[in-house]
Amino acid sequence: MTSTTLASPCPRCGTTTATAEDETPWCAACEWNLDHYPADPGYGWFWNRIVAADRRAGYRSDKLLAESAEPEPVRHHGHRFLVALSAAVMVVMVAAIAAGLWLIIAGGPFFPIVFGLLLLSFAAVLRPRFNRLKPLLANSYRVEPADAPTLHTLIGRIADRLETPRPDVVLITFGWNAGVATTGPRPQRVLILGVQLLLALRPAEVVALLGHELGHLKYADVRRDTLTAPARESFGRLSRLIRPPAVSPWELGPSIQLAGLLIWQLTAGVVSWLLFAVHLAINKVSARDQRTVELRADDLAARAAGTEAALQLLDALAAVPVLTEYVQHHVPKGEAAIRWRRMLRTVQEREAPTAPARRQLSIRTDASLFASHPAPGRRHQWLSARPARAAAVHLTGTEAETLEHELRPYAEALHRTMLKQIVHD
């Protein structure tokens, strides 16, 4: 819960500070102390410094984006550098595979084979990760036009008005999120919608959500991510792979193991830190471009549903941490969608007075160069500063009711899953 406190004025501008449970106060007017990130007791000094550096860099990046006026991503040298670096990573991967196979096949009886296996393992860490439809289907439902004609018709109307490609596959998951992906050697555009998020949204906000996701398809943002993914992810994987254990060596007492652990922590720790520093620097280069595509998609969301609905969607996204606890298994069979939607609407109306503070708090909690989206609060700042747009696509009352009816089977499936987990526990 978020509230305003009268305890202390802002030392910078004198405005009453805002606070939240387990959060340090900040100023809602000038954002004093909003970039304060206290140390986490679960981490050591080293990783607290790394996390704090990332959070502050993400905070600064999001703030620069919110102050920008142009949603189009800049095709700057940084993007070309990341593509070139990704190509270099792929060349290293191929070379490691070739050298590893050569050592295994033509090498000696033991050490060459060991080195060859190590090179193949190194190549496996560097290998690109591509989405495949089959794993996505393991945790989602494929929604055909016959299953949800109103949803597919709505997607088509929004795609036509925004001049975006239509998704080839629509999936509904049990989550609180939405996204798009490209799968398979013959690329298929996949739209992924979380049923819990859909239940928490009003009809106009659903239109804004679909407009945002279709905006990513319009500009082929998934393909851009794929081109730069090896550069953005490989150094982080290597850093995590060789990171030494967090246990203190002094807990083991004087022993040979103590000496070995100390050497391992010193050498691997330094190398892991250097790799993570490179990882952080690379993601800092890509951060602005990666986040700008989200603002561009928000602009299309406003074109589809109107600025007011797009801003309401961002408020709903900022409220997700509050809403999640209200989707529980304590509902009658066959009424999950109706009861959950009613409960979520009640909570949203009750928490409406705290929405501005919660939105602003997201600027702190969601700040990271590795976050897939800018903080909802920053996105709200950027969109609210742009000229207001009227909705291009409207849902009638009948269409909204039909759409809600089409979502009920997926809500019931989620309810059954919850009940099964309780039985197993």
N, C-alpha and C positions, 0 to 999 in steps of 0.2 A: 504494500500500500504506500502511496506517496501523499505527502501533505505539505503545507506551509507552516513554518514555525515562526513564532514571534521572539524567539530567544535571542537572536543576535543579528544585527544588520550587516550588510556586506561592507567589508573594510575599504572596498574600492569605490562604490557608488552610493552606499547607504541604504540600498533596497533591502527589504526583508528577505532573508535567505530561505531556501527550500530544503527539505530534508526527506529522507526515506529510511525505512528500517535497514539497519546494517550499512548505511551509506553516510559518508561525510557530507556536511551541508555544502550547498553551492548557491550562487546568485542567479536567479531566473532572468535578470535584466542584462547583466554584462558577462555572465558565464564565469565569474570568478570561481576558482576551485573546482570547476567541472572536469578539469583534466587531472584531478588528483587520484592516484592509484596506489593505495596502501599495499604493503607487502603481504603476501599470502603466507600464513604459517606453514602450509603444506609444502612450500618450496624453500630451497636454500637461498643464500644470498645471491649466488651467481644467476640462477634462473629467475629470481625476482627482478633482477636488473634487466635481464633480457625481455621479460614479459612487459615490464614498465616501459622500456624503450619502444617496444612494438605498439603498445597501447597509445602512447603519446604521439608516435608517428602517425598512427591511424587517426587519432583525434585531429591532428593538424591537416592531414590529407582530406578528411571529411569536411573540415571547416573551409578549406580552400575551394572545394567543390561547391559547397552551399553558397559561396559568395560569387561563383561564376555565373555568367549570363547565357552561355551557349551550351546546349545539350549535346552537340555533335562531338564525338571523340576526335582529338587532334591526332593526325597521323604523324607523330613526331619521331625523332630518331630513336627514342627509347623502345618503341614497338618494333622497329626494324632490328635493333640490337637484340631484343628478346627472341625474335624469330631466328636470327643468325646463331645466337647462343644455343637455342633448341636444336638447330641443325648440327652444331658442333657436338652436343651431347649425344645425338643419335649416331654420329660418326664414331665417337668413342665407344658407344655400345656395340656397334658392328665390329669394330676392331677388337674389343674384348672377347666377343663371341668367336671370331676367327682365331685369335691367339689361343684362347682356351681350348678349342677343338683341336688345334694343331698340337698343343702340348699333350693332350690326352691321347691322341692317335699316334704321334711320332715321337713322343718324349720317352723318358726312361721309365723304370718300373714304379717309382714311388713319388719323389718330389715334383717332377714335372706334372704328374697327374693331379697332385694336390693343388699346385699353382693353377693348373687349368681349371679345376673345379672352382677355385676362388675367383678366377676371372669370369667364369660363367655366372657365378653368384652376383658378382659386381654388375654384370650386364643385366641380370634380372632386376636389380634395384633400379637401373636406369631405364628399363623398358617403358614405352609409353602405355598409358592406361586408356583404353577405349570403352565406351559404353556399349553393352549388348542388351538386346531386348529381353532375352530369356531371364537373366538375373533380375531385371526390373519387374517382370511378371511374377516372380516368386513372392513379392511383397505388395502386390497391387492387383487391381482388376482392370482388364481391358474393356473399355466402354464402347460398344458398337453403336452406330446410329439407331438401330432398332431398339437398343436398351434405353437410350436417353435421347430421343429425337429433339426435344427442346434444347438441351445442352448443345448438341451438335449444330442445330440451327442458329443458336446464339453465337457460337464460335464462328460460323460461316458469315453471319451478318457483320460481326466486328472485323473479321479479316477483310471483307469487301470494303468496308468504310475506311479502314486504315491502309488498305492495299498491301496486306501482308500475306505470306504463304499460309495455307491451312495445314494444321498438323496431320500427319498420316496416321498417328495412333494417339488415342486419348486414354490415359490411365488415371484411376482414382486410388489413392493410398489412404492409410489411416492417419496420416500426419497432419501437422499444423503448417504446412508449407505448400509451395507450388513452384514449378520450374519447367524448363524445356531441356531437351537433350537430343542428340543425334546418335543413332545407333546403326550398327551393321556395316558391312563392306559396301553395300548399296544403301547410302544414307537414308534413314527414315527420320522424319521430324516427329518427336514425341512430346506431347503436352502432359504434364503430371500435376494433378490437383489433389490436395489433401482434404478429405471429407470433413474433418474437424474444423479446418479453416473455413470451408464453404458454409458450414452451419453457423459460424460466428459472423458471417457477412450478410448485410442487407442486399437486396437485388442490384441496386446501382453499384455497390462495392464489388459484387461479383463481376459486373461488366468491366469495372476498372481493373480488377485482377487479371481477367482474360486479356484485356487490352495491353497490359504491361507485359505479360508472357508472350503474346503474339508479336509485340514489338521486338523482342529478342530474335524471333524468327525473321522478321523483316530485314534486320541488319546482319544476320548470320553471326550473331555474337558467340554462339557455341563453337563455330569453326575458328574464330579468333582465339578463343580459350585453348582449343586443341593445338593450335600452332605454337603457342607460347608455354604450354603446360610443362614440357620437359625442362625448360629453363627455370620455371617458377617452383617446381616440385622436387627435382632430383637432389639438390644440395640439402634440402630439408630432410629427405628420406635418409641420406647418408649420415647426417648429423644425428638423427634419432637412432640409427643402427649402431653407431659406435659410442653412444652416450654411456658413460660409466654408471654403475648403480649408485643410488642416492644414499645408501647406508654409510654411516660414519665408520672409517677403518678402526677407530679407537675402540669401537664396541667389540672387536674381535680379540683384543688383548695382544700382547707381544707374541708374534708367530711369523712363520714364513709367509702364511697367507696375508698377514698384515702388510708386509713389505711388497708383496705382489699386487695387492689391492691399491696401495699408495701409488706405485708406479703406473698401474693401469689408469687410476683416476687422474693422475697428473698428465700423462701423455694423451690418452683418449679424450680427457676433458678439454684439453687445449685444442686438439684437432676438431672435436665436436663443436666447440665454441666458434672456431674459425669458419667451419662449414655453415653454422647457423648464421654467423655474421654475413657471409656471402648470400645466404638464403634471404635474410632480411633486406639486404641492399637490393637484390634483384626484385623482390616483391615491392619495394619502395619505388623502383623504376616503373613497375607495371600498375601500381596502385591507382594512380589518377585515371589512366585509361580504363581500367577494369571497373571503377566506380562510375565513371562518366556514362558508360553504357546503361547503367541502372537509371540514371537521371533521364537519359533519352527515352528509356522504356516508360518511366513515370510520365513523361510528356505525352506519350501515346496513350497512356491510361487516362489522362485528363481529356485528350481528344475523344476517346471512346465514350467515357461516362460523365464527363464534365469535371471541372477542377474540384468542386465541392466533394463529389463522391471519391475522387482520387485521394484527397486529403483525409477523408474519413477512413479510407482503406489503410493509410499509413498509421492513423491512430489505432486502428484495430490490430495492426501488426505490432505496434508498441505495447499493446495490452495483452498479447499472447501469454507472457509469463504469468499474468494474473488469471487468465481464463482457463488455462490447462487443468487446474485442479477441480473445475466444475463439470468436467465430462467424466462421470463416474458410472459404475455398473448398476447403481441403485435406481434403475428405471424398469417399468414393466416391459415384458416382451412385446415387440411390435410397436412400441411408442418411443424408441430411443431418439429418433430424429426430432420428433415433436417436443419431447421433454428437454432434450439438450438445447435445442434452439431457444426455447422459452427461457431456460435458465441463463444461457449466455446473453440474451437480450437484457434480462433483468440486471445481471451483473454489469453490463456495459452502461446501462442507464444510471445505475447506482454510482459507478466510478467515473461518470462523465465530468464532474467538477475537478477531478484530479488528473484528467487526461493531459493538459498542458505540461504539468510537472513530470508525469510519467514519460511523456514524449521527450522532454528535455533530458531526463535521466538516461534514456537510451543512447544519447550522445556519448555518455561516459561508458556505460556497460557494453555497448556494441562496437566500441572503437578498436580496430585492429587492421593492420595491413593485410592480414590473411582472411578477413571477413569477406564473404562473397558479395555483400551489399553494404553501402553506407548505412549508418544508423538511421532508423526511421525519423528521428528528430531532425537530422540534417536534411533528409529528403523532403520532409515537410517544410522546412525553412526555404529550400530552393524552389519548390513548386508554388508555395504561397506567394512568393515574390514575383512570379511570372503573371502575365495577363490572364485573367480568368477565361475559361473556355466553357461553352455550353455543350451538353451531351449530344453526341452523334448517334448513339444507340440507346433506346429505351426499352425496358421490360414492362409489359402490361401486367396488371394484377393477375390475370389468368395465367400468363406465361410464368410469372414468379411462383405461383402456386403449383403449376405443373412441374417446374424445375425442382421445387422442394420435394415433390412426390417422387421424382426420379432419383433423388439422393437417398431416400429412405432405405432401400436394400443395402446400401453400403454402410449406412449407420448401424443397421441391424447386424451386419457382418462384424463390425467393430465391437458391438455389444457382446456378441457370441464369443469373440476372441477374449474379451475382458473376463467373461464368466469362466472360460476354460482356464485362464491363467490363475484365477482364484482357486479353482479346484486343484490344480497342479501344485499350487503353493501350500 
